[in-house]
Amino acid sequence: MSLPSSSPPQHTQVLIIGGGPAGSYAASALAREGFNVTVFEADKFPRYHVGESLIPSVRQYFRFIGAEATLVNHGFIPKPGSAIKFNQFKREGYTDFIALGCNNNSWNVIRSEFDQLLLNHARTSGTSVYELTKVTDITFSSTDPTKPMSVTWSHTPPPAPPSPPASPFAFRSSFLGWKPSPPAQPVAVTGTTTFNYLIDATGRAGLLSTKYLKNRHYNASLKNIAVWAYWKDTDLYGAGTIRQGAPWFEALTNETGWAWFIPLHDGTVSIGVVVNQKSFDGKLKHPLPPSPFSDYNTPNPTNSKLIARYLSTLAFAPGVARLITTNGYMVEGSVRSASDFSYSAASYAGRNYRVIGDAGVGFTLRSPQHSRQLLQYVLQFAAIAPNSTLQIGIHGAYPRAIQVVVLSAYKQIRAQNTDVLCDIDEDNYDRAFSFLRPVIQGASDMGKRLSETELQKSLDFCVNLFNPTSPEQQESLRKSFVLGKELLDVSGPLVNPTLFENPLRFSVRKPCSSSESDSEGEQTSSDSERATETKMILDKINARRVVHAEFAANNMEAEALCGYVMRLERGALGLSKVSRGK
């Protein structure tokens, strides 16, 4: 474990600004490779943060830095899947993480604890961590204005431990009324640190992107506001079943946004709404609809309009309201809000720097996709490895692909009366995905060749991820032996939807679920309904194949980026050039 001196160093090999998940992960990965890594963190951990639900693909990356067991043993609530109701006219869909393996669950985390675990893991990996150290300025080379050379910082050292009494006399005197002066409070000091490589992990503040590169671009269609609070004594989604612990996400019935319900291991539930900023601001000027909860269970002693608006907005999330029940109560003083914007940049890399995590890309953090993908972080870490001469600029391709999925979700949320789960004919399917798949892989850019029609078709395909079907329906279809196993295998290759037509014609001979059985001369559901359900199951499996393949454990070692692939091997972390024969 690295024991840094009380003052930040004058020079370090790799300087990381920000000790959140991105910065801590980068620090652990590089320190374990033997590099001299220093983290400057402006806050003192533990500190509050929102963003409590993780996706299962994080496990393989935590495993790579040796942190998986720490998270498994901490006590976070296991997240076996995710329930999503994006269309109030249909039942919820459920994505079963553990269907791919009993250890494929993720967790719902209290971020103050989760973030501190990762920062401490960076320390044990060999990183020198300096909290309460705020970077105020970055200085660039006088001969190369694109190359950062040093940072100026303000550091508040930890308080000195109390000293024992100088003598027994001094100790006895304290009982006679004399007390030594209290220790002086730490005084902030300033200084400068030079480095060979710089990683900006400053979160949404985005020090490099906003103050120096000035290349941050906001997605106008995803400008939202998030308001949330913590509740107790609520019900749980899937209580007493294998789904217990799964968060619930739901589109608001007024089509302005969505709500979340995430159980946490301290006995509270994080409940929030994400609403279009313009719509939210406009409705504050009008009388609020009544809150669905009693005043006793939802204290608002200051008559805050924000709290009142939050509670009234939950009336448009009937599923969340049912989970809260009449017993659930909101913890007083726990209501918080934040802008929830999506943004990206033209570039996240330079000669000796990288911009990672939310410092470079923000995907409406509390989006149902939880799109902060750690693979982006790892990929960028490898590119900055000091023993590599590769100068690779990582552009916004992968983040923009994720935005396609997020936008597809919002397309359904904001148009619930429109059936966006439409078919994709063969020609458009082939052409759209010939462009979309390389973007997902991070090998090309989004928007330069896709036409508006093709983009909409791609959005419609991604919407199938949120089809309101369940693992039980899929299992029932599998047991019916109506369809070949290859069509139901989420780990299989992508299938052209036109190939579903013949199996669908055959599938109506048998019901899709055990509850849908035929009685004498009477059917509990029609052939067309069963065919529709079967197609939704197949479409969802097919859409998951795209996501599942992109987060395979060795995906970055198999997919080339600008002629290079990831070498995800401890002691040799970096990039390898792809031979022309591959």
Backbone torsions as a table, in degrees:
resi	resn	phi	psi	omega
1	MET	NA	133.1	-177.9
2	SER	-78.0	132.6	177.6
3	LEU	-114.3	93.6	-176.3
4	PRO	-70.1	157.6	174.0
5	SER	-71.0	171.7	-176.0
6	SER	-69.0	-22.1	-179.8
7	SER	-114.9	143.5	178.2
8	PRO	-57.4	152.7	-176.7
9	PRO	-74.5	159.9	175.3
10	GLN	-77.5	-24.2	178.9
11	HIS	-149.4	146.1	174.6
12	THR	-145.1	156.6	-179.7
13	GLN	-71.4	-50.1	178.4
14	VAL	-126.5	121.4	176.7
15	LEU	-106.5	127.6	176.9
16	ILE	-114.3	123.3	178.3
17	ILE	-96.9	110.9	-179.7
18	GLY	113.2	126.6	-177.0
19	GLY	-110.2	20.4	175.2
20	GLY	-70.5	-168.8	-176.9
21	PRO	-55.4	-42.6	-179.3
22	ALA	-66.2	-48.5	-178.9
23	GLY	-65.6	-41.1	179.6
24	SER	-64.9	-40.9	-179.8
25	TYR	-65.3	-46.0	178.8
26	ALA	-58.5	-43.1	-179.4
27	ALA	-62.1	-45.2	-179.6
28	SER	-63.5	-46.2	-177.1
29	ALA	-60.8	-43.4	-176.7
30	LEU	-78.7	-38.1	179.2
31	ALA	-63.8	-36.2	178.6
32	ARG	-69.3	-15.1	174.6
33	GLU	-88.8	-2.3	176.7
34	GLY	97.4	7.5	-179.9
35	PHE	-83.5	152.2	176.3
36	ASN	-82.1	105.8	-172.3
37	VAL	-117.1	136.1	177.1
38	THR	-128.0	136.2	176.5
39	VAL	-114.2	129.0	170.3
40	PHE	-105.8	119.1	179.4
41	GLU	-119.8	126.9	-174.5
42	ALA	-71.3	-30.6	-177.4
43	ASP	-94.2	175.9	172.1
44	LYS	-110.2	119.5	-179.8
45	PHE	-81.4	149.5	-0.3
46	PRO	-75.2	147.5	176.5
47	ARG	-138.8	153.7	-174.6
48	TYR	-71.6	145.5	172.2
49	HIS	-158.9	150.1	176.6
50	VAL	-99.6	165.8	-177.4
51	GLY	110.5	64.7	-164.8
52	GLU	-93.9	-3.3	-172.6
53	SER	-117.8	127.6	-176.7
54	LEU	-105.7	156.4	176.0
55	ILE	-97.3	155.6	-172.0
56	PRO	-67.7	-20.6	-178.2
57	SER	-66.2	-14.1	179.3
58	VAL	-67.3	-23.8	-173.0
59	ARG	-60.9	-42.6	-176.5
60	GLN	-67.5	-29.5	179.1
61	TYR	-79.0	-36.5	172.7
62	PHE	-65.2	-34.0	178.1
63	ARG	-63.1	-38.4	-178.4
64	PHE	-62.7	-35.4	-179.9
65	ILE	-96.5	6.7	176.7
66	GLY	77.8	23.7	-176.3
67	ALA	-107.7	-4.5	-174.7
68	GLU	-60.7	-46.2	-177.7
69	ALA	-61.4	-35.1	178.7
70	THR	-60.5	-42.9	-179.8
71	LEU	-71.7	-40.0	180.0
72	VAL	-60.1	-40.2	-172.7
73	ASN	-89.6	-3.5	-173.6
74	HIS	-75.2	-30.4	-179.5
75	GLY	110.8	7.5	175.5
76	PHE	-61.3	152.2	178.1
77	ILE	-69.6	123.3	176.4
78	PRO	-63.1	139.5	-179.9
79	LYS	-110.0	100.4	-175.0
80	PRO	-79.7	-14.8	-178.3
81	GLY	-179.0	-160.5	-176.6
82	SER	-150.4	129.1	178.0
83	ALA	-99.4	130.5	-175.3
84	ILE	-134.1	121.9	176.7
85	LYS	-118.6	90.2	-177.1
86	PHE	-91.8	-9.3	179.1
87	ASN	-132.4	113.7	-174.7
88	GLN	-67.4	-10.8	179.9
89	PHE	-90.8	-0.2	179.9
90	LYS	-132.1	164.5	177.7
91	ARG	-73.2	167.0	-178.9
92	GLU	-70.8	153.8	168.6
93	GLY	-95.4	157.5	179.6
94	TYR	-136.9	126.3	175.8
95	THR	-100.7	118.3	-174.7
96	ASP	-95.9	104.4	-179.3
97	PHE	-67.2	-41.3	-172.8
98	ILE	-78.0	-1.5	173.3
99	ALA	-64.1	-24.1	179.3
100	LEU	-90.2	3.3	180.0
101	GLY	146.9	143.0	-175.6
102	CYS	-65.0	-20.5	178.6
103	ASN	-102.0	21.8	-179.2
104	ASN	-97.8	9.1	177.7
105	ASN	-70.8	162.3	171.3
106	SER	-113.1	-155.1	-179.3
107	TRP	-142.9	152.9	163.4
108	ASN	-94.8	126.3	-170.4
109	VAL	-122.7	149.1	165.8
110	ILE	-85.8	114.9	-168.0
111	ARG	-62.2	-32.7	179.1
112	SER	-60.6	-38.6	179.0
113	GLU	-76.4	-44.5	-179.0
114	PHE	-60.7	-47.6	-178.3
115	ASP	-64.7	-37.6	178.6
116	GLN	-68.3	-37.0	176.0
117	LEU	-58.3	-44.6	-178.6
118	LEU	-68.7	-39.4	178.9
119	LEU	-66.0	-41.4	176.9
120	ASN	-65.5	-33.9	177.3
121	HIS	-65.9	-36.4	175.7
122	ALA	-61.5	-39.6	177.6
123	ARG	-61.4	-49.2	-178.0
124	THR	-67.5	-18.7	177.5
125	SER	-82.3	-8.1	177.0
126	GLY	114.8	7.9	-178.7
127	THR	-84.8	140.1	171.0
128	SER	-88.0	117.6	-175.2
129	VAL	-112.2	129.5	177.9
130	TYR	-122.4	105.9	176.1
131	GLU	-84.2	169.0	-175.8
132	LEU	52.2	38.6	179.6
133	THR	-124.9	103.9	-174.8
134	LYS	-100.8	124.1	175.4
135	VAL	-79.2	122.8	-177.2
136	THR	-99.7	-29.6	-178.2
137	ASP	-151.0	151.6	173.3
138	ILE	-118.8	129.9	179.2
139	THR	-103.5	134.0	-179.2
140	PHE	-104.6	161.3	-178.3
141	SER	-62.4	140.5	178.2
142	SER	-71.7	-23.7	179.3
143	THR	-96.8	-19.3	178.6
144	ASP	-138.5	94.8	-173.8
145	PRO	-66.7	-5.2	177.9
146	THR	-95.7	-0.8	-174.9
147	LYS	-110.7	109.5	176.2
148	PRO	-69.9	141.9	-175.2
149	MET	-118.6	-33.5	-175.9
150	SER	-157.8	164.8	175.3
151	VAL	-127.5	150.0	171.2
152	THR	-104.1	137.5	-174.2
153	TRP	-136.5	161.4	171.8
154	SER	-121.9	124.4	-172.9
155	HIS	-125.7	129.1	173.8
156	THR	-103.5	110.3	-177.5
157	PRO	-69.1	156.3	177.3
158	PRO	-65.9	152.7	179.7
159	PRO	-63.5	144.5	179.5
160	ALA	-69.6	141.3	178.3
161	PRO	-65.9	149.0	179.7
162	PRO	-63.2	140.2	-179.7
163	SER	-86.7	145.7	174.7
164	PRO	-68.3	159.5	179.3
165	PRO	-59.7	144.8	-176.5
166	ALA	-67.7	-26.6	-177.9
167	SER	-155.7	162.8	175.6
168	PRO	-59.2	-30.9	179.2
169	PHE	-62.6	-44.0	179.8
170	ALA	-63.4	-37.2	179.7
171	PHE	-64.1	-44.0	-179.7
172	ARG	-67.9	-34.3	-177.5
173	SER	-63.4	-28.6	-178.8
174	SER	-64.6	-25.5	178.5
175	PHE	-82.7	-12.1	179.9
176	LEU	-98.2	14.1	176.6
177	GLY	105.7	-13.8	179.7
178	TRP	-91.7	132.3	178.7
179	LYS	-129.1	139.6	178.6
180	PRO	-67.4	156.2	178.8
181	SER	-64.9	141.8	178.2
182	PRO	-64.1	150.7	-180.0
183	PRO	-63.0	144.9	-179.3
184	ALA	-65.2	141.1	177.4
185	GLN	-69.1	144.0	-179.1
186	PRO	-59.7	142.1	178.5
187	VAL	-110.4	132.2	-179.2
188	ALA	-62.7	138.8	176.5
189	VAL	-118.8	157.6	179.8
190	THR	-119.8	159.4	179.3
191	GLY	-173.8	-174.4	-178.0
192	THR	-133.5	139.8	176.7
193	THR	-128.2	129.7	174.3
194	THR	-96.0	164.5	-175.4
195	PHE	-156.0	163.3	171.6
196	ASN	-88.8	-36.9	-178.1
197	TYR	-138.1	144.8	-178.0
198	LEU	-124.6	134.3	173.6
199	ILE	-121.1	121.0	177.5
200	ASP	-91.9	110.2	177.0
201	ALA	-124.8	44.2	-173.4
202	THR	-86.0	14.9	175.9
203	GLY	69.4	-150.6	-175.3
204	ARG	-66.3	-18.5	175.9
205	ALA	-62.2	-36.2	174.6
206	GLY	50.3	64.7	-172.7
207	LEU	-52.3	-51.0	-178.2
208	LEU	-67.9	-47.7	-174.4
209	SER	-65.6	-40.2	-174.0
210	THR	-89.3	-36.7	-174.2
211	LYS	-93.9	-31.1	-173.0
212	TYR	-116.2	-53.5	-179.6
213	LEU	-76.0	-29.9	179.2
214	LYS	50.8	48.1	-176.6
215	ASN	-121.8	16.1	179.5
216	ARG	-76.6	133.7	179.5
217	HIS	-123.0	128.6	-179.3
218	TYR	-95.1	142.2	176.1
219	ASN	-87.3	110.5	-173.7
220	ALA	-62.1	-30.9	-176.7
221	SER	-77.8	-8.8	-178.7
222	LEU	-119.6	33.9	175.5
223	LYS	-89.2	104.2	-174.9
224	ASN	-125.6	171.4	169.5
225	ILE	-124.5	137.0	177.9
226	ALA	-110.3	133.0	175.9
227	VAL	-129.2	132.6	-176.2
228	TRP	-149.2	165.6	177.9
229	ALA	-152.6	175.3	-179.7
230	TYR	-116.1	134.3	-173.7
231	TRP	-121.8	159.7	176.3
232	LYS	-132.0	161.9	176.8
233	ASP	59.7	33.3	175.6
234	THR	-90.8	173.2	169.2
235	ASP	-80.6	175.4	176.9
236	LEU	-126.1	143.6	174.4
237	TYR	-67.5	132.8	177.3
238	GLY	68.4	24.0	-177.5
239	ALA	-56.1	130.8	178.6
240	GLY	80.2	5.4	178.7
241	THR	-122.3	178.5	178.9
242	ILE	-68.6	-9.2	178.5
243	ARG	-88.8	-6.6	-177.6
244	GLN	-59.3	132.2	-176.3
245	GLY	103.6	-16.8	179.3
246	ALA	-72.0	135.5	175.0
247	PRO	-73.9	160.1	179.3
248	TRP	-117.0	129.2	176.7
249	PHE	-122.6	140.3	-171.5
250	GLU	-147.7	134.3	174.1
251	ALA	-72.3	139.9	176.5
252	LEU	-71.5	142.7	-176.5
253	THR	-67.4	-20.5	178.0
254	ASN	-89.2	6.7	172.4
255	GLU	62.4	29.4	177.4
256	THR	-102.8	-7.0	-178.0
257	GLY	169.9	-148.5	-175.8
258	TRP	-152.5	169.7	-177.9
259	ALA	-128.2	156.8	176.1
260	TRP	-128.2	155.8	179.7
261	PHE	-143.1	105.2	-172.4
262	ILE	-125.6	110.7	178.8
263	PRO	-74.4	141.3	-177.8
264	LEU	-121.4	160.5	-170.8
265	HIS	-77.8	-6.0	176.0
266	ASP	-90.2	9.1	178.8
267	GLY	91.3	-2.2	177.3
268	THR	-98.4	166.4	174.4
269	VAL	-126.3	128.0	174.9
270	SER	-81.7	119.5	-178.9
271	ILE	-126.7	122.3	-176.7
272	GLY	-143.9	167.6	175.8
273	VAL	-128.9	143.6	173.9
274	VAL	-118.6	118.4	-172.8
275	VAL	-128.4	146.4	174.9
276	ASN	-54.1	128.3	-174.1
277	GLN	-57.6	-44.8	-178.0
278	LYS	-64.5	-42.3	179.2
279	SER	-65.2	-41.6	-179.3
280	PHE	-64.0	-46.2	-179.4
281	ASP	-64.0	-37.7	-178.7
282	GLY	-67.7	-39.1	-177.0
283	LYS	-76.2	-15.6	174.9
284	LEU	-66.2	-20.7	-178.4
285	LYS	-83.3	-8.2	-176.9
286	HIS	-114.6	161.0	177.4
287	PRO	-58.0	140.2	-176.6
288	LEU	-84.0	143.2	172.1
289	PRO	-66.3	157.6	-176.7
290	PRO	-66.2	148.3	175.3
291	SER	-73.6	142.1	178.4
292	PRO	-80.6	3.6	-175.1
293	PHE	-119.0	157.5	179.2
294	SER	-73.2	151.7	178.0
295	ASP	-62.5	-33.2	-178.6
296	TYR	-63.4	-37.7	-178.0
297	ASN	-86.2	-7.8	-178.2
298	THR	-133.4	74.3	-175.5
299	PRO	-62.4	134.4	177.3
300	ASN	-143.0	67.6	-172.4
301	PRO	-63.2	-23.5	-178.5
302	THR	-96.6	4.1	-177.1
303	ASN	54.2	41.9	-179.5
304	SER	-64.2	130.2	176.8
305	LYS	-67.3	-32.5	179.4
306	LEU	-64.1	-45.7	179.5
307	ILE	-64.6	-42.8	179.7
308	ALA	-62.1	-39.9	-179.8
309	ARG	-68.9	-39.4	177.5
310	TYR	-59.2	-48.1	-177.5
311	LEU	-66.8	-40.3	-179.8
312	SER	-69.7	-31.9	178.8
313	THR	-67.4	-32.5	177.7
314	LEU	-63.2	-16.7	175.3
315	ALA	-65.2	-22.4	179.1
316	PHE	-88.7	6.5	176.3
317	ALA	-122.3	76.0	-174.2
318	PRO	-60.4	-32.6	178.0
319	GLY	-65.1	-42.5	177.1
320	VAL	-64.7	-43.0	-179.5
321	ALA	-60.6	-38.5	178.6
322	ARG	-66.7	-37.2	178.9
323	LEU	-68.9	-32.6	178.6
324	ILE	-66.9	-37.2	-179.0
325	THR	61.4	178.6	179.4
326	THR	-76.6	-14.0	-179.7
327	ASN	-87.7	-23.2	-176.3
328	GLY	-67.1	141.8	177.4
329	TYR	-136.0	147.8	-178.4
330	MET	-84.7	131.4	179.0
331	VAL	-68.0	122.9	-176.7
332	GLU	-61.6	134.9	178.4
333	GLY	82.1	6.8	-175.5
334	SER	-96.5	-3.4	-177.5
335	VAL	-72.1	130.8	179.1
336	ARG	-135.5	162.2	177.4
337	SER	-145.5	158.2	178.0
338	ALA	-160.4	148.5	170.2
339	SER	-65.4	147.1	-172.2
340	ASP	-133.2	68.8	-173.4
341	PHE	-97.0	152.1	174.4
342	SER	-103.5	134.0	-177.8
343	TYR	-149.1	162.9	177.9
344	SER	-152.8	-174.6	179.8
345	ALA	-145.9	163.6	-179.3
346	ALA	-71.4	-26.5	-177.6
347	SER	-152.7	148.4	179.3
348	TYR	-123.8	17.6	-175.0
349	ALA	-150.4	152.2	174.3
350	GLY	-142.9	-165.7	-173.1
351	ARG	-57.0	-43.8	-178.7
352	ASN	-138.2	29.2	179.2
353	TYR	-142.9	157.9	173.1
354	ARG	-137.0	147.7	175.6
355	VAL	-113.3	120.9	-171.9
356	ILE	-126.8	162.7	176.4
357	GLY	62.1	-147.2	-178.2
358	ASP	-67.9	-14.1	176.3
359	ALA	-63.8	-28.2	-179.4
360	GLY	-106.2	-40.4	-172.6
361	VAL	-135.3	133.4	174.2
362	GLY	-128.5	128.9	-176.8
363	PHE	-116.7	57.8	-173.6
364	THR	42.3	76.4	-171.1
365	LEU	-37.6	-43.5	-176.5
366	ARG	-91.1	28.7	176.1
367	SER	-69.8	155.2	-180.0
368	PRO	-60.2	-19.3	-179.9
369	GLN	-82.8	-17.2	-176.3
370	HIS	49.1	63.9	-162.5
371	SER	-86.7	15.7	175.0
372	ARG	-76.7	95.9	-173.9
373	GLN	-93.3	121.9	-179.7
374	LEU	-65.7	-19.4	179.9
375	LEU	-63.3	-33.0	177.2
376	GLN	-61.6	-41.5	-179.6
377	TYR	-61.4	-49.8	-176.9
378	VAL	-60.8	-42.7	-178.9
379	LEU	-58.8	-41.4	-179.0
380	GLN	-73.3	-32.2	178.5
381	PHE	-62.0	-43.2	-177.3
382	ALA	-62.7	-37.4	-177.2
383	ALA	-68.8	-19.9	-178.1
384	ILE	-98.1	0.7	-176.7
385	ALA	-52.2	126.8	-173.9
386	PRO	-60.1	-21.7	-179.4
387	ASN	-87.7	8.7	-179.7
388	SER	-111.0	137.0	177.5
389	THR	-97.0	4.5	-178.8
390	LEU	-65.6	126.5	174.9
391	GLN	-109.0	95.0	-174.3
392	ILE	-118.8	125.5	177.1
393	GLY	-93.8	115.7	-179.2
394	ILE	-90.2	112.1	-176.7
395	HIS	-89.1	-174.8	-170.7
396	GLY	-84.0	27.8	-174.5
397	ALA	-67.1	-55.6	-176.2
398	TYR	-62.5	-46.3	177.6
399	PRO	-57.8	-37.4	-178.7
400	ARG	-69.4	-31.3	175.9
401	ALA	-64.8	-41.2	177.5
402	ILE	-62.7	-36.6	178.2
403	GLN	-61.6	-31.6	176.5
404	VAL	-59.3	-44.8	-179.8
405	VAL	-66.8	-43.9	179.7
406	VAL	-62.2	-44.1	179.2
407	LEU	-62.9	-34.9	178.7
408	SER	-64.6	-35.8	176.5
409	ALA	-65.9	-45.2	-179.9
410	TYR	-66.5	-29.2	177.1
411	LYS	-60.8	-40.8	178.1
412	GLN	-72.9	-41.5	-177.8
413	ILE	-59.5	-41.8	-172.6
414	ARG	-91.4	1.7	178.0
415	ALA	-145.0	64.4	-173.3
416	GLN	-72.6	-20.7	177.9
417	ASN	-83.2	-8.5	-179.6
418	THR	-102.4	131.6	179.3
419	ASP	-81.7	96.0	-179.3
420	VAL	-88.3	-2.5	178.0
421	LEU	-83.3	57.3	-172.7
422	CYS	-87.4	161.9	176.9
423	ASP	-72.1	158.0	175.6
424	ILE	-119.9	118.7	-178.4
425	ASP	-71.7	165.2	-168.6
426	GLU	-59.9	-45.7	-176.4
427	ASP	-63.6	-49.8	-178.4
428	ASN	-66.6	-37.1	178.8
429	TYR	-59.6	-50.4	-178.0
430	ASP	-62.2	-44.6	-175.9
431	ARG	-69.9	-42.5	-179.0
432	ALA	-62.5	-45.8	-176.7
433	PHE	-78.4	-17.0	172.9
434	SER	-65.3	-24.3	175.4
435	PHE	-97.3	-37.4	-173.8
436	LEU	-69.3	-42.5	-175.8
437	ARG	-61.8	-44.8	176.6
438	PRO	-61.2	-32.0	177.7
439	VAL	-66.5	-43.5	177.8
440	ILE	-60.4	-36.3	179.7
441	GLN	-75.5	-12.0	178.6
442	GLY	86.5	18.2	-175.0
443	ALA	-104.3	-1.5	178.4
444	SER	-152.0	177.9	-175.8
445	ASP	-105.0	156.1	-177.2
446	MET	-99.7	138.0	169.3
447	GLY	101.1	-10.6	-176.7
448	LYS	-88.6	-23.7	-178.0
449	ARG	-125.2	-21.0	179.4
450	LEU	-74.0	127.6	174.4
451	SER	-75.3	167.0	179.1
452	GLU	-60.5	-41.0	179.4
453	THR	-62.5	-44.3	-179.2
454	GLU	-65.5	-39.0	178.5
455	LEU	-63.4	-42.7	178.9
456	GLN	-63.1	-39.3	177.2
457	LYS	-63.3	-39.5	178.0
458	SER	-65.5	-39.8	176.8
459	LEU	-61.4	-43.5	-179.3
460	ASP	-62.4	-37.6	177.8
461	PHE	-64.1	-45.0	-178.2
462	CYS	-65.0	-29.4	178.7
463	VAL	-59.6	-25.8	179.0
464	ASN	-59.7	-19.6	175.5
465	LEU	-58.9	-25.7	-173.8
466	PHE	-106.4	17.4	178.4
467	ASN	-54.9	139.2	-178.1
468	PRO	-79.5	64.2	175.6
469	THR	-121.5	164.7	-175.1
470	SER	-123.4	160.3	174.7
471	PRO	-59.1	-32.5	179.3
472	GLU	-63.9	-39.5	177.4
473	GLN	-65.5	-40.5	178.6
474	GLN	-64.0	-41.9	-180.0
475	GLU	-65.9	-39.5	178.0
476	SER	-63.4	-39.7	177.9
477	LEU	-65.4	-38.8	179.2
478	ARG	-64.1	-42.7	-178.2
479	LYS	-69.8	-20.4	-179.6
480	SER	-73.2	-14.9	179.8
481	PHE	58.6	22.3	178.7
482	VAL	-75.6	-36.7	-175.7
483	LEU	-114.6	154.7	176.0
484	GLY	-66.0	148.6	-177.6
485	LYS	-61.6	-28.5	-177.4
486	GLU	-64.8	-29.1	179.6
487	LEU	-75.1	-18.7	-176.3
488	LEU	-105.8	5.5	-177.3
489	ASP	-94.0	109.9	-177.5
490	VAL	-67.3	-21.5	-179.8
491	SER	-89.8	1.0	-179.4
492	GLY	-79.4	179.3	179.8
493	PRO	-72.1	156.9	177.7
494	LEU	-60.3	137.8	-176.9
495	VAL	-114.1	136.6	175.2
496	ASN	-67.7	125.3	-176.1
497	PRO	-57.5	-23.2	179.9
498	THR	-65.5	-21.4	178.9
499	LEU	-73.1	-10.3	179.4
500	PHE	-77.4	-16.0	-168.7
501	GLU	-63.1	-49.4	-179.7
502	ASN	-64.0	-46.8	176.6
503	PRO	-58.7	-34.1	-179.2
504	LEU	-66.9	-38.8	178.8
505	ARG	-63.5	-33.2	179.8
506	PHE	-80.0	-32.4	-172.2
507	SER	-66.9	-22.8	-176.9
508	VAL	-71.2	-7.1	177.5
509	ARG	-71.5	-23.1	-178.9
510	LYS	-130.2	149.4	-179.9
511	PRO	-70.0	153.8	-178.9
512	CYS	-84.4	-21.8	-179.8
513	SER	-135.5	155.1	-174.5
514	SER	-64.4	-23.7	-178.7
515	SER	-78.3	-14.1	-177.0
516	GLU	-102.1	72.5	-178.8
517	SER	-106.3	156.7	179.8
518	ASP	-86.3	136.9	169.9
519	SER	-105.6	179.5	-173.7
520	GLU	-61.7	113.5	176.4
521	GLY	64.7	11.4	-175.7
522	GLU	-141.4	137.6	178.6
523	GLN	-113.8	135.2	178.1
524	THR	-74.7	-20.1	171.9
525	SER	-147.1	146.6	-173.7
526	SER	-76.0	164.1	177.0
527	ASP	-59.4	-40.3	-178.0
528	SER	-66.1	-35.9	177.9
529	GLU	-66.7	-41.4	179.0
530	ARG	-66.2	-39.3	178.2
531	ALA	-63.9	-40.2	178.6
532	THR	-63.4	-44.2	179.5
533	GLU	-63.6	-42.7	179.7
534	THR	-61.8	-42.7	-179.8
535	LYS	-65.0	-38.4	178.2
536	MET	-63.5	-38.8	177.6
537	ILE	-63.6	-46.4	-179.3
538	LEU	-65.7	-40.1	178.9
539	ASP	-63.9	-39.6	-179.5
540	LYS	-67.2	-43.9	177.4
541	ILE	-60.1	-42.4	-178.7
542	ASN	-64.7	-42.7	178.7
543	ALA	-65.7	-37.5	179.5
544	ARG	-66.3	-25.5	178.9
545	ARG	-60.9	-36.5	179.2
546	VAL	-63.5	-49.4	-179.0
547	VAL	-68.2	-44.7	-177.8
548	HIS	-59.1	-42.2	-178.8
549	ALA	-66.7	-36.7	-176.5
550	GLU	-71.8	-18.0	-178.8
551	PHE	-113.4	22.1	174.3
552	ALA	-65.1	153.8	-173.4
553	ALA	-58.5	-34.4	-177.5
554	ASN	-108.5	20.9	-174.7
555	ASN	-60.4	-44.0	-177.2
556	MET	-72.0	-16.7	175.7
557	GLU	-85.8	-11.5	-177.5
558	ALA	-107.0	-30.4	-175.8
559	GLU	-96.0	128.5	-176.9
560	ALA	-83.2	144.4	174.2
561	LEU	-128.8	112.0	-178.7
562	CYS	54.3	36.8	176.9
563	GLY	86.4	6.8	-179.0
564	TYR	-128.0	152.8	173.8
565	VAL	-125.0	156.7	179.1
566	MET	-69.5	138.9	170.2
567	ARG	-110.1	88.8	-174.0
568	LEU	-90.3	77.0	-175.8
569	GLU	-141.3	124.0	-178.6
570	ARG	-63.6	133.0	-176.4
571	GLY	92.9	-13.2	179.2
572	ALA	-143.5	29.7	-179.2
573	LEU	-60.8	128.6	-179.8
574	GLY	170.8	-155.6	-179.9
575	LEU	-122.0	141.7	177.3
576	SER	-117.1	139.6	179.3
577	LYS	-75.6	135.6	-179.8
578	VAL	-78.8	129.3	178.0
579	SER	-71.0	152.0	-176.8
580	ARG	-64.8	-20.6	-178.3
581	GLY	-75.2	-14.5	-177.4
582	LYS	-84.0	NA	NA
